[in-house]
Amino acid sequence: MLDKLFAKKLIVEYQQFVCEVQYIERDIDVDFDGNHVFVGMRRAGKSYLLYQCVHHYIALGHNPDEILFFNFEDDRVANLEVTDLDTIKLAYEELYAHKPIFFLDEIQIVDGWEKFARRLVDTGYRVFVTGSNAKMLSSEIATTLGGRYYIKEVFPFSFAEYLKLEHMELKPNWQYTSCTDIIRNFEPYFNMGGLPEVITKDTIYKREWLSSLFNKIYFGDLIARYSIRNDKTMRMLIRKMAESIKQPLSYNRTASLISSAGLKTKQETVADYCQYLQETWLMFSIENFASKLQEKVSTRKYYFTDNGFISLFLSDVKTSLLENIVAIALRRKYKQELTYYNHNIEVDFYLCESQVAYQVSYSIREQETRQREVKALLSLNEYIPLSSAYIITYDEEETIETADMIINVVPVWKWLLINDTVHN
């Protein structure tokens, strides 16, 4: 049980911290007249987003004493229960006469938090919540919150945010000017990802920090939270998924691959582990638009939520990094609209509502590769008329005009910036 006096101490401490903290601003739209649940991987920048919201309210003239910020990952308040949430609220009310604005960081640690969050809104409080478990996106929690919150996924920094952090602003008509500085800055982002704390680390420490974060997610969020006894199987699964980016994986085939490596595994175990990896935001998956209902569940393509993690498992994986970074950008922007297409035709990504298709190829300079990528898009267009089609490459750019459609070949760094800055 949380001691009320200690809760008061923490409230005052957190107030001072969030009002003075240097934060990295996120390019994420926030309705400050609404209530929010920000969900995403650990260290993806959710806390920065809370700090940004705090400073927005202070800039509007709110007193810092009106801020009730609480970090539920603070090791001084382990094992809190839902009743402790009321203790925090009562502790604040004994300190101040204000009606606070709640900022509750990593609240998923407290079982039953969603009922408390709903009660706050029902009684007129403004509330911002973050969490690192995808269950916070579940229909059950959404039902409990009763439409009173915006629930928003938070991904690691986009390339546009990364450039802003590096003090590089995109000038008007930047697409038509020399972009050598942008291209030079893309390489570290491409290889090491967009986690804010990695970006700010010196190059020699980036891999070490990524490894430390992976181990925290692996042992804390996966092995401990889900009581996994055979962690070797889980680690082998993650490696196989890293090796198989670009290819659909079925539960049955993956179980066979792991078993052939000497770790006998059932299909049901693989299905559970894939679910756990997504619930902890280490990975996300997309379904095949053309498959039957059962296969939409059991056979999917899997991607890491940040490119940096791939580099921990594999070396010289430029093609995998390329498809993964495109998948992240599309998932960030289009969410559940994102699928792939595989039925006599293989197309890497298909936006089922917008009817836009993407092929990803490191280079199309070789004629055979060029013909294969173009043919896939033309074939899909015959079956489902496309509104637009793209081939995303590493550094090649052109327009391919055919009798039936125009295919835009775009270098990934440019496509990421256009995708980030053009709204749906």
N, C-alpha and C positions, 0 to 999 in steps of 0.2 A: 504494500500500500504506500502511495506517495505521501510523504510528509508535507503538509500545507506550507510550513515555514520554509522548507527547502524549495518548494514550488515557487514561492515569492522571490526567493533569491535568484532562481533561474530565469524567471520572467524579466526581472530588472537587468540581469546579465545579458540575456538575448536582445533586449531592447537596445542596449548600448551597442552591442555587436552589429546588429543589422542596420543601425543608423549610421555607423562609421565605416562599414565594410566596403572595400573596393570590389566592385562586381563587373562581370562581363555582360553587356547588354545583349539580349536575345532578340532576333527578328521574329517574334511570335505575337500575333494579334491577341489582345486581351480586352474583354468587355468589362470595364471597371465598375459598371453598374450591375454586374452579375457575380455569381459564385463559381469557383473553378476547382476541378480536380485535374492536376497535372500528373501524368503517368509516364514512366519510362525507365530505362536502365539506370543503375547506379552511376553517379558521376557524369550523367549526360547533360547536366546543366539545369536541372529542375530547381535547385536551391538558388542559383543565380537568378532564375526567373522570379522566385519569391522576393529576393532582395530588390529586384527591379520594380516589382509591384509595390513594395514598402516605400521605396523612394518616390514612386509616382504619387502616392497618397500624401506624403510629406510635402512634395512640391505643390500639391493642391491646397496646402494649408492645414493639413491634419497635424495635431500634436503628436510627437513621438510616443507620448504616454498612451496614445490610443492603440498602439501596436501590441498585439499579443502574439508573439512569435514563440514557437516551441519546437525543438529538435528532438524527435523521438528516437534518433540513433545515438544520442548522447549516452555514453556508457555509465553515467551516473544515475540514469533512470531506467535501468533494464527491467524487463518483465512487468511493464505496466499493464493494468487491466482497465476495462472501459469505465469503471467507476472512478478511476484516477483522472479521467478527462474532466469530470465535474469538479474534482478537487482543483485542477488547474484554473478552471473558470472562476471558482469561488475565491481562490487565492488572488486572482487579478482584481475581483470586485472589492476585496478588502484593502487593496493597494490604491485603487483609483475609482473616481466617480464616473469616468467615461464609459461609453458603450464601445467595447474594443472591436477592432478588425482582426479576425483570427487568421494566422498563418501557421499551419500545422504541417511540419516537414517530416516526410517518411512515416506517416500515420498508420500505414498498413500493418505495422508491427503490433498494433493494439487490436485484438479481435473485437469485432462489433463496433468499430469506429464509425461506420456509416450511419448507424442509428443516431449517434451523438451529433454527427455532422448535419443530418436532416433536421434534428430538433433545433440546432442553432439557427438554421435558415428559417424554419417555421416561426421562430420567435424574433425574427427581424435582424439577425446579425449578418454581416458580410464575411464570407469565409473563403480562404484559399488553402487547398490541400495538395500535398504531393505524395507519391508512392512509387515503389519499385517492383510491384507485382501486377502482372497483366490481369489477374483476377479482378482488379479494380475496374476493368472494362466490362466485366461480366454483366449479363442481363439481370442477375439477382441483385447486384449492388446498384445498378442503374434503377431498378424498380424501387429499392429501398430509398434511394435519393429522390425518387419521384419527380424527375425532370427539373429539379431545383438547381442543378449544377450543369455547367459546361464541362464535359469530360474530354480532355485533349491529350494526345500523345506527344511526348517531348523526345526528340531524337538528339544525338550529338550534333555539334555545330555543322551547318551547311557550309559549302565552300564560300558563299557570299559572306557569311558570318566570320569565317576563318580569315578572309582578306581584311575585313573590318578590324579584327583583332590585331592583324599585322599592320594596321594603319594605312591600308590601301583602299581608297574609295573609288568606286566605278564612276568614271566621268560620263557625261552625256555622249551617246553614240560611241561608247567604248568598243563596240564590236568592230568598228571600222578604223580603229587606230592601232598603233603598235601595242601589243599585249605581252611583251617579253617578260615584264615584271610579274604579271599574273601567271604566266606559264611556269616561270621559275619557282613561284610559291606553290604551284599545284603539286609538285612531286612529293614533298613531305606530307601534305594532306592526303594524297592518294595512298601512300604507303603506311602512314601511321594513324590515319583517321582523324576524327573531329571531336574527341573528348576534350573539354576545355582545359583540364589539368595536364593533359599530354601536350597540347598545343603550347602551353606556357613553359614547359620543361625544356632544358637544354637537350640537344639531340642525343647526347650520350646517355641520358637518363630516361628517354621516352620508352624504350623497350622494357626497361626494368619496372617502370611505373605501370605499364600495361599488364605485365606479368603479375604484379602485385594485385591489381584490380581483378584480373581474371581469377586468381586464387581466392580472393575474397568472395566473389560471386560463386565460384565453384564449390568451395568448402562450406561457406555460410548459407548461401541462398539455395544451393542445390542439395549437397550431401547432407547437411544438418537439417534443413527445413523439411526435406522429403524423406528423411530417415533411410537414405540409400546405403545399403550394406556393401554392395560391390562397386566401389567407385572406379575400379579399373574399366568396367564395362561402360560407364558413363564417359570416361575420358576417351576411350576408344571410339565411342559413338561420335563425340565432338570432332575427333580427328578425321573420321570417315566423312563427316558432313563437310569439313573444310576441304577435303580432297574432291568432294563431289559437287561443289558449287558449279552451276551451269547445267547439272543433270537432275532430273526428277529422281527422288528416292522413295521406294515403297518400304513399309514396315517389314515385310517379309524378306525382301532382298537385303535390307540393312542388317537384319538379324542373322542372315546367312553369312554375310561378310564378316561380322564380328565373331560369329561362331567358328568360321574358318581360320581366324587368327588365334584360336585356342581359348576363347572366352564364350562358353556355351550360353546362348541367350535366346529367349523366347520372343516371338513377334509382339506379344502383349507388353513385354518389358520395354521394347523399343518404342512402342506407341506411348507408353507412360513417360518415358524419358524425353521424347520429343516434345510432349506437352509441358514438362517441367522447364525445358530449355526456353520455351516461348514465354512461360509465365514469369521467368526471371529476366526477360528481355535480352538475354544473350543472343537469341536468334529470333527470326520471324519466318513465316512460310507463306507461300502463295499456291493457289490451286490451279488445276488445268481447266480452262474454260470449256474445253471440248469433252471432258470425261464424264462418266456416269457418276451418280451421287456418291456411291460407296468409294470410288476411286478418288473423288475430290478430297476425301478425308484421309485415305491410306497412302496415297501417292501424291507428293507435293515437292516443290522446290524450296530449299532452305537457304537462308542468307544470314550472315552475322549482322548485328545491329550497328557495328562499327568496323571499318576496314582494318583497323589496327590489330584486332584479334586474329585475323587470318595470318598475319605475319608471325604470330607466335607459334603457329603449327607448321607452316610451309614456307619454303624459300623459292624465289624465282617464280612467282605466281601472278604475273602481270595480268593475264587473261581473266583469272578468277577475281582479282581485285577490281578489274574494270567492270565486270558484270555485277559484282556485289555493290559497288558504289552507285551504279545506275539503279539497282533495286532499292537501295536506301532512299534515294532521292524521289523515286516514284511512290514508294510506300508513304513517305513523309507527306507528300502532297495529295495523293489520290486514295490512300487507305484501302478500303475493301474493294474498290473498283479495279485494283491491280490483279491480274492473272497472267498465266502464260498459255500458249496454245500448242497442243500436241495431238494431232489426229491426222495422219498422213502428211501433215505440214508441221514443221517445228519453228515456232516464233518465240523469241525469248520473253517478251512482255507484250501483253495486250490489255488495254484499258477498255473494259467491256461496255461502259456507258458512253464514253467519248469516241469509241471505235478508232483508237489510235494504236498503231503497232510499232514495236521497237525490236530491231536486231542489234546485238552487241558483238562487235568484232574488233580485236586489237588493231588489225590492219586489213584493208581490202585491196592492197596493191597486187597481190597474186590473183590472176584471172579466175582461177578455180574458186577461190574464196569469195570473190566479188559476185560471181554468177550464183553461187549457193545462197548468199544472203539476199540478193535481189530476187531470186526465184521464189524464196519462201514468202516474201512480202507480196509479190505479185499473185502467188497462189492463194494466199489468205484473202486478198482483195477480191478475187473471183468468187470466193465463198461468202465472205462478209465484206461488203463495200466499206473501205476505210476512209475516214475523214482526213487522215494524214499518216505518213509512214517515215520512220527514221532508221538510219544505221548509225549507231554511236561508236566512234573509233577513239583511239588514244590521241592522235594528232592530225588526222586527215579530214579534209573538208571539200565538199563538192555538191552539186545538184545533179541527180540522175533522172533524166526525163525519159519516160517510156510512153507508148501509145495509150496506156491505161491510167497511169498515175505518175506523180512526182515523188521521188524519194530523196529526202534531205540527209546528206552525210555530214555529221557534225562532230568535231573533236569534243571529248568528254568534258574538259574544263569549261569550254564555252557553253555547252548544253546545260551543265549544272547551273551556271550563272543565269542563263535565260530561264531555266525551269524555276529557279528560286525567285526571280524578280517578276515573272509574269503570273498574275493571279488567274485562278480558274474563272 
